[in-house]
């Protein structure tokens, strides 16, 4: 396997990328992370890859920022990653939530059914960040493929929380998911994560929740709980600042 990453401001910069080791083939996976939720810009990038890498597998998502080595870009550069495999079969699919009753569990289940073969080891998937319930989506995938190694995440739009996009080489959706499966008998996959959040303050009890949506904590609304412990200057900026001050709970002995 070979991996190459390129950060760029606009599609014109892509034409200067001439690394001959990135071959156009069904075993080349291209992942695009767009800095801005701009459909016109995404279309131009899609057209570039459809023309120059017609045989490669292509998936992408809008983001909340780009990390490239030691550099962090917000709403400026986009990043594309080329992964060239030797003995891995790639298969991709893009689904709309509306085709599955706007139910994130069913969308995740359908994505796994469409992608998984007998020797599939990995699924990489991106779902929109506004309409898809990430936890239910993952549960749907694991309901069909409980032993799969899953990577990916929810799309973002630089904290605007209005419209996010996921896409393949030809289509763009604002409510749905895109995914690619990696299959092969010789493929070995491992995952790691870093939590790095430190719990602050005393433990609180959630007193009202529906699935993974929290409504009340210790009898107060979630917003009022943030206001009490962090101040309403911060609470009034929810949900944008929620990712910077997340709720932490314990599941199977692991802080989540």
C-alpha positions in Angstrom: 0.0 0.0 0.0 1.2 3.5 -0.8 -0.3 6.7 0.6 0.0 10.3 -0.7 -1.6 13.5 0.7 -2.0 16.8 -1.1 -3.5 20.1 0.3 -4.8 22.7 -2.2 -6.7 25.9 -2.5 -8.5 25.3 -5.8 -8.9 22.7 -8.5 -6.2 24.4 -10.7 -3.5 23.3 -8.2 -4.5 19.7 -8.7 -3.3 19.7 -12.3 0.3 20.3 -11.1 0.2 17.1 -9.1 2.2 14.7 -11.3 3.3 11.9 -8.9 3.6 9.0 -11.3 3.2 6.5 -8.4 -0.5 7.4 -8.1 -1.9 5.2 -10.9 -5.4 5.4 -12.0 -6.8 2.0 -11.3 -9.7 0.2 -9.5 -7.3 -0.3 -6.6 -6.7 3.4 -6.0 -8.8 5.0 -3.3 -9.1 8.8 -3.4 -10.6 10.6 -0.4 -11.4 14.3 -0.5 -11.9 16.5 2.5 -13.4 19.9 1.4 -12.8 23.0 3.5 -16.0 24.8 2.4 -19.5 23.4 1.8 -19.6 24.9 -1.7 -21.4 22.7 -4.2 -20.0 24.6 -7.2 -16.4 24.0 -5.9 -17.1 20.4 -5.2 -18.5 19.9 -8.7 -15.3 21.2 -10.2 -13.2 18.9 -8.1 -15.5 15.9 -9.0 -15.1 16.7 -12.7 -11.3 16.8 -12.4 -11.2 13.4 -10.8 -13.8 11.9 -13.1 -11.7 13.0 -16.1 -8.2 12.3 -14.8 -8.9 9.2 -12.5 -11.9 7.6 -14.2 -11.0 4.1 -12.9 -10.2 5.0 -9.3 -12.6 4.9 -6.4 -13.5 8.4 -5.1 -15.4 9.5 -2.0 -15.5 12.8 -0.1 -17.0 15.0 2.6 -17.1 18.6 3.7 -15.3 19.3 7.0 -14.8 21.5 10.0 -11.2 22.1 9.2 -8.2 20.3 7.7 -5.2 18.8 9.5 -2.3 18.1 7.2 0.8 17.2 9.2 1.5 20.1 11.6 -0.7 22.5 9.7 -4.4 23.2 10.4 -6.6 24.9 7.9 -10.1 26.3 8.5 -12.3 27.2 5.6 -9.3 27.5 3.2 -7.5 24.5 1.9 -9.0 21.2 1.0 -7.1 17.9 1.3 -7.0 14.9 -1.0 -5.5 11.5 0.0 -4.5 8.9 -2.6 -4.1 5.3 -1.3 -2.9 2.8 -3.8 -3.5 -0.9 -2.9 -2.0 -4.0 -4.4 -4.3 -6.8 -3.3 -7.4 -5.0 -2.1 -10.8 -4.8 -3.8 -12.6 -1.5 -3.4 -16.4 -1.0 -3.7 -18.3 2.2 -3.1 -21.9 3.3 -2.7 -23.7 6.6 -2.0 -27.2 6.5 -0.3 -29.9 9.1 0.4 -31.6 9.1 3.7 -34.9 9.7 2.1 -34.8 6.3 0.4 -34.7 4.7 3.9 -37.5 6.7 5.6 -34.9 9.2 6.8 -33.9 6.6 9.4 -30.2 6.6 10.1 -30.2 3.0 11.3 -31.7 1.8 8.1 -29.3 3.9 6.0 -26.3 2.4 7.9 -27.7 -1.1 7.5 -28.3 -0.6 3.7 -24.8 0.8 3.3 -23.2 -2.3 4.9 -25.4 -4.6 2.8 -24.3 -2.9 -0.4 -20.6 -2.8 0.5 -19.8 -6.1 2.3 -18.5 -9.2 0.6 -17.4 -12.4 2.3 -13.8 -11.1 2.7 -14.6 -7.5 3.5 -12.4 -6.2 6.4 -12.9 -2.4 6.4 -15.6 0.1 5.7 -14.8 3.8 5.4 -17.9 6.0 5.5 -18.9 9.6 5.8 -22.5 10.7 6.6 -23.9 14.2 6.6 -23.7 16.0 9.9 -27.2 17.6 10.0 -29.7 14.9 9.2 -27.9 11.7 10.1 -27.8 10.4 13.7 -24.2 9.1 13.8 -24.7 6.6 16.6 -27.8 5.1 14.9 -26.0 5.0 11.6 -23.1 3.1 13.1 -25.5 0.7 14.9 -27.1 0.0 11.5 -23.8 -0.9 9.9 -22.9 -3.2 12.8 -26.3 -4.9 12.8 -25.3 -6.4 9.4 -21.5 -6.5 9.8 -20.7 -6.8 13.5 -17.0 -7.7 12.9 -16.2 -5.0 10.4 -13.5 -2.4 11.1 -15.2 1.0 10.7 -13.6 4.3 10.0 -15.0 7.7 9.0 -17.2 10.3 10.6 -19.9 13.0 10.1 -19.6 15.8 7.6 -19.3 19.3 8.8 -19.6 22.9 7.5 -17.1 24.9 9.6 -19.5 25.2 12.5 -22.3 26.9 10.6 -24.6 23.9 11.2 -26.6 24.5 8.1 -25.7 22.2 5.2 -23.1 19.5 4.9 -22.3 17.3 2.0 -20.9 13.9 1.2 -20.2 12.7 -2.3 -18.8 10.3 -4.8 -17.3 11.0 -8.2 -20.7 12.0 -9.7 -23.2 12.8 -7.0 -23.5 15.1 -4.0 -26.1 14.7 -1.2 -26.8 16.8 1.9 -28.8 14.0 3.6 -27.2 10.6 3.3 -24.0 8.7 3.4 -21.1 7.6 1.2 -18.9 4.6 1.8 -16.2 2.4 0.5 -15.4 -1.2 1.5 -11.9 -2.8 1.5 -11.9 -6.5 0.8 -9.2 -9.1 0.5 -7.9 -12.2 2.2 -4.4 -10.7 2.7 -5.7 -7.4 4.2 -5.1 -6.8 7.9 -6.7 -3.8 9.6 -6.2 -2.3 13.1 -7.5 0.8 14.6 -6.4 3.2 17.4 -8.0 6.3 19.0 -6.9 9.0 21.4 -9.6 10.3 23.8 -7.6 13.0 25.6 -10.6 14.7 27.3 -10.4 15.2 31.1 -13.6 15.0 33.1 -14.4 18.2 35.0 -16.6 18.6 38.0 -18.9 16.2 39.8 -20.9 13.4 38.1 -24.4 14.4 36.9 -27.4 12.2 36.1 -29.2 12.4 32.8 -32.9 12.5 33.8 -34.5 12.6 30.3 -33.1 11.3 27.0 -34.4 9.7 23.9 -31.8 7.3 22.4 -28.6 9.5 22.3 -30.3 12.9 22.5 -30.1 14.4 25.9 -33.0 16.7 27.0 -32.5 17.0 30.8 -29.7 16.7 33.3 -30.5 16.6 37.0 -34.0 17.9 36.1 -32.7 20.9 34.1 -32.6 21.4 30.4 -29.3 20.5 28.8 -28.8 24.2 27.9 -29.5 25.4 31.5 -27.0 22.8 32.8 -24.4 24.3 30.5 -25.4 27.8 31.7 -25.2 26.8 35.4 -21.7 25.3 35.2 -20.1 27.2 32.3 -22.1 30.4 32.2 -24.8 31.5 29.8 -22.3 33.4 27.6 -21.1 29.9 26.5 -24.5 28.2 26.8 -26.1 30.7 24.4 -23.5 29.6 21.8 -24.7 26.0 21.7 -24.7 23.9 19.7 -21.6 25.4 18.0 -19.4 25.1 21.1 -20.7 21.7 22.2 -17.8 20.0 20.5 -15.4 22.0 22.6 -17.2 21.2 25.9 -18.7 17.7 25.3 -20.6 15.6 27.8 -18.6 12.5 28.9 -20.1 9.3 30.0 -18.9 5.8 30.8 -19.7 2.9 28.6 -18.3 -0.6 29.2 -15.6 0.9 31.4 -14.5 3.4 28.7 -15.0 7.2 28.9 -16.8 8.3 25.7 
